Amino acid sequence: MSRTTIVAGVFARGGSKGVPDKNLRIVGGQSLIQRAVLQAKQARHVTRVLCSTDSQKIADEARHFGAEVPWLRPDELAQDTSREWDSWCHMVRYLREHGDNPQYLMAVPCVAPLRTLDDLNQCTDLAALDEAVASLRADAETMQSKVSA
């Protein structure tokens, strides 16, 4: 079987209105960007970790922990109304322009601090074992509190 190639994308906008610099906030002893980058780098079969951000502070933190940050995200992709899909397309164009055509792309959101390395490895291992796998998604059950009005 050929080597599975997975590029992990960490998307971290700097302009959160609700929680300023949220992706730099410390949760469980690590910043959210640090946790996402380190888990992505440690995940099996991941060949590259790219961070897409519009923030120089986030870019510096992501690079410090080993992510590639080859650009700062253009303003039109960093608005409250911007779709992450468009940032993925921007990343894929970059990869193709630089001769990289990975088999898989894996999102590693900063805002999922309860995700574990094992969660990522279960997904990447499935992709590596079955060439018919086109897409994988890891979800977790959430507890919703019932609020009465």
Disulfide bonds with the S-S distance in Angstrom:
none
